[in-house]
């Protein structure tokens, strides 16, 4: 009961802060999504060209919000807030079932009060939806041996993430390695248990192809447009320079991970990895579980594979152009950092509190509140600029006006 109360308090605090600070505006992207949703509500929507048009997981729920709350200026931002709250609940559930009770509460609080998590929960961008879909995918695959239904849920989560943003392909290396592990190492039903996953996966592709063939005459435009969209994006052409490419593949993602919005989660997460890898730390809550659940290696592997795919994958099929390293694109890793940070904080408290410097570090529950204060100052300082930016062309939730995609 106490753990449920911790979760409820974390979700309530996150929801209150998100509603208190109000929506933040990313720029062109959220305006386009809101206009697409407005066109769907007014039944004036057509399948135009552009990478935005394939992100059904953003436009359709936003259109539903506009239909249910037609006059509310906060209506378009209900969907990312719901996804962010679901992400916090998923992190709490994952930590509680597979790691430990105390880690679950700490991870949920750290994520709920994370400045970057709060900001993305009030911004209409695909990253909060993608982060939630990745967690559901990982949770479903973790329970894959309990029945075929979990494989169906995993495939549906993958497709839901795909129609939010094609970056869900970062999970493909882990899925492939997990399939190889089940087939050739565990020899679990000789791989036949994965049949529902692949059936739903290919069925989803077939349905999308039929829809696009009827609507646009090109059955695979949902795939080719998304894969080729990065070639024409401004700012990525500079990656062709050798020095810029070397910077992107070496230290630029580290700069983002150790930026102020990520720093305290990153340091605590690294502490957790040190405990897990060097000291063979097994959280107390894992006592009595089976061999597969004795440590969070599954979640570490999922995070490592997805991060490696982000780090080295390309946004273009004709040239090697890595995705730009910035806090927004790397937001999908924040829930995993919060999960590891919960392990690290509790583990440091349990095993190192006798050292003279550790009581200050491991009992610093003020860290997320300090980060929240920094975030509040950031919103207060830049909030007026956001309002002025939106006020130039009218409210962003209004479907009227020229379409910036054209």
N, C-alpha and C positions, 0 to 999 in steps of 0.2 A: 504493500500500500504506500509505503514511503517513497519507493522508486517511482510509482505512478504519479505521486504528488510532485516529485522533482520534475518529471517530464511535463506535467500540466503547467507548472510554474514557468518552466523554460519556454514553452510554446506561447503562453499568455504574455510573457514579457517580450518575446520577439514580435508577436503580433501587435502589441501595444506600441512598441517603439517604431515599428514599420508604419503604422497608421499615424503616429504622432509626427514623425519626420515627413510623411507624405511621399508622393512619387518623385523619383529622380528621373531625369531625361538623358538618355544616352546620346541622342542626336538623330541621325537620319533613320536608323533601323527601327526604333520604336514608333516613329511617325508613320513609317510604311506599314508596319504590322497593324496599327490602329486604323489606318485608312483601308487596308484590305478587309479588316473585320467590319468596318462601317459599310463597305460595299456589299459584304455578305448579308448584313442586316437589311440593307435597302434592296437586296436582290439585283444589284447592278454589278456584280462581280464577274470578271472574265479572266481566263488563264492567260496572263501576259508573260512576257519573257522576263527573266531575272531570277536570281537565287532565292529571293524571298518567297516566291509563289509556291515553292515546294514545302514550305514549313507549316504544314497543316496543324501540327500540335500547338502552334502559337495562335494562328489566325482563328481557328474554329472555336476554342474556348474563350478567346477574347470577344468574338462575335456573340457568343452565348451570354457573356457578362454584359455586353452592351444591350442585348435584348432584355435581360432581366432587370438591369438598372439603367434605363435609357437616359436619365438626366444626371447621373452621378459622374463627376470628373474623376473619381477614383476607380470607376468600373474596369477600365482596361488593365489595371494593375492588381486585380483580385487573383488572376490566374498565377502569375509568378509568386505571389505571396503564399498561395495554397501549396505550390510545389516546394517552396522553401520550408514551410512548416512540415510538410511530409518528409522532406530530407532530414530535418532535425529528428523527427520521430523515428525514421529508419535508422539513423546512426545510434539512437538510444536503444532500439530493439536489437540491432546487430551486436552492440557491445554487451547488452544484458544477456543475450542467449549464448554468445560464443566466447566472451572474455571474462566479464565479471560485473557485479552489481554496482560497485563504486565507480568503476571505469565508465559505466553507462551514464550515470548522473553527471560526472565531470565532463565527458565528451559532449553530452547534450547542452550543458550550460556554456561550454567554450564555443560551440558552434552557434548557439542561439544569440550570443553576444558578440560574435565575430563581426567587425565592421564591414568587411567585404561581403559577408553573407547578408547582413542587414541591407546593404546598399543594393545588392542584386535582387533581393526580394521585393524591392520597390521600383525595379527597372524592367521594362518589357523587352527583354532580350532572351535568346534561346538557352543560355547557359544554366539558369535555375531548373528548367525543364529537363535539360540533358543530364544534369547532376542527379536529379531524382530518378530518371530512367536508368542510369548506370547503377545506382544503388539497388533498385528493384531487380535488375539483371543479375548483379552479383549475389544478392540474397537468394534468388531463385536457383541459380546454379549451385549455390552452397548446399541446397536441399535437394539436389537432383536425384539422389538415390532413394528418396522417399516416395517417388511415384512420377508418372508421366505428366501429371498436371503441372508440376514445377517447370518442366521443359517448355510446356505451352506458355506459361507465364513469362519465362525468360525470353522466348521468341517474340511475344507480344511487346515486352518491354524494349527489346532491341528495335523493333519497328517503330514504336512510339518515339524512341530517341532519334531514330533516323529521320522521321518527318518533322522533328524539331530542329535538328542540325546534323549534317552528315558526319560530324566529328565523332559520332557513336562508333565509327569504324576503328577508333583507337582501342576498342575492347576486343576486336577480332583476333589479335595475336594471343590474348589470354584464352579466349574461347577455343581456338585451335589447339593450343597446348593442353588445355583441360581435356579435350576430346582425345588427343593422343595418349594422355595419361590414363584415361579410363579404358581405352581400347587395348593398349599395348602393355601397360603396367598393372593396372587392377584387373584387366580382362573382365570388366563388369558387363555381363550379358553380351560379351563380344561387340560392344558398341551399339547393340540394337536399341538400348534405352534412349539413345539420342535421336531415334527416328521421329518422334513427335516434334522435336525442336526443328529439325531440318524441313519437315513437312510444312509446319506453320511459317517458317522463314521463306521457303520458296513460294508458298501460297500467297503470302503478302506481296512478294515481288510480282507474281502473276496478276493479282488484283490491281495493283498500281499500274502495271503495264496496260491492262485493259482500259482503265479509266483514262489514261493519258492518250491512248490510241483513239478512243472515241472523242475526246475533247480537243485534242491538238493534232491528231494524225501522226504522232511520233510516240511509239510505245515506250521508248527508253529515255525520253527527255527528262524524266524524274531522276535518272541516274547521270546522264551525260552533262546536264546543266549544272548539277551540284559538283561533279568532279572537275569540270572545266571552269567553274566560276572564279576560282582563285587566280586564274591566269590574267584576268583583266582588272584585278583589284589594285587601286593605287597604293603605293608604299611597299608592295611585295617585289616590284621589279628590282629594287636596290639589292635584294638578296642575291642577285646574280653576281655581284661583286665578290671576289674571293675573300677579302678581309671581312666584309659584312657577314658572309656565310660562315666564316670561322668563328666570329663572335657569337652568332646565333646558335651554333652547335656546341659551344663550349660553356660560356659563363652567363649569357644573357638570361636564360631561365632561372639561374641561381639568383640573379639580381631581383627578379620578380618575387621569387619565393622568400627572399629575406628582406623584402620591402616592408614598410611599417604595417600594412594591412595583413601580412602573412607571418610576420616575424615570430610572434610568441607561439603560434601554432606550429611553426616550422621547428623552432628550438625544442619544444616539448615532444614533437614527433620524432626528431632525431634522437632524443633521449630514450624514447620507447624502442626505436630500432636498435640502439646500442644494447639496451636491456635484453631484447629478444635474440639478437644475433651473437653477442659476445658473452653474455652471462647465462644464456639459456633460461631466461626468466619466464616462468609460467604463472600467470595471474592466479591468485587464490580462488577466484570464482570458477576456475576451470577444473578444480579437483573433482574426480569421479566421472569426468566425461570420457568419451571413447577416444581412441588414438587420433582420429581425424580432427577432433576439437581441442587437443591439448594445448595448442598455441594458435595465434592469429595468422599463421603462415598463408592461409588462403587469401586473406585480405591484403597482406603485404604483397603477395604475388600479383593480385589484380591491380593494385596501385602501381607497382613497378612496371608491369607490362603496358598499362595505359599511359604512364608518364614517358616511357621509352618511345611509344608510338607517337605521342605528341612531339617529343624532342627531335625525332629523326624523320618523321613522315613528311611528305610533300603535298602542297596544295594544287599542284599541276601535274598533268600526265606527260607533258612535252618537255618540261624542264624541272630540275630539282629546286623547288622553292619552298622552304619550310614555312610553316605558319608563324606569324609574328608573335613574339613572346610579349604578352602584356597581361595585366591582372585579370582582365575580363575573360580571355580565352582559357586561362589556367584556373578559373573559378571552379571547374568541375572537380578539382583535386582538393578543395577546401574541406568537404566532409570527411575525406580519408585522413587529412592532416588532423582534424579534430578528433577522429577516432584514435589515432596513434598518440595524440597529445593527452587524451584521457589515460591511456596506458602509461605513458611516460610520467605524468604527474603523480599518479597513484603509486607507480613503481618506485619512483625516486623517494616518495614519502616513506614507503615501506622499508627500503633497503639502504638508504643513505642519510637518514635523518640524524644519525649520530655524529656526522661530520659537522665541524663548526660553521661551515658556510651554507649547509643545506636547509636549516629551518627557515631562513629568509626566502629561499628559492621555492621550496616545495609547498610552503604554506601561503604563498602569495595569491590568494583568491581575488586580490584586487587587480590582477593583471587584465582579465577581460573587461572590468569596469573602467580601467585606465584607457584601454583601447576604445571602449565605447565613448568615453569623454573626448578622445581625439576625433572620433567619427562625428560626434555632435558638433564640435568646433568646425570640422571640415564642411559639414552641411550648412551650418550657420554662416560661414564665410562665403561659400560659393552658391548658396541657395538663391540669392537675388539674381545672380548671373543666369542661373537656370530659368528663372521666371521670365527674365528679360528675353532670353533666347526663344522660349516658347511663345512669348507674346508678340513676336515679330509677325508671324503668319497666322495667328489665332490659336485656339486651343488644339492640342495635338489629337484629341479624341474626336474631333469633328471630321467627318469624311469629306466635307466640302473642300474645294480648292484644288490646285493642280497636283497631280500625282508625281512625287519626286522620283519614281522609278522610270518615268518616261523621259 
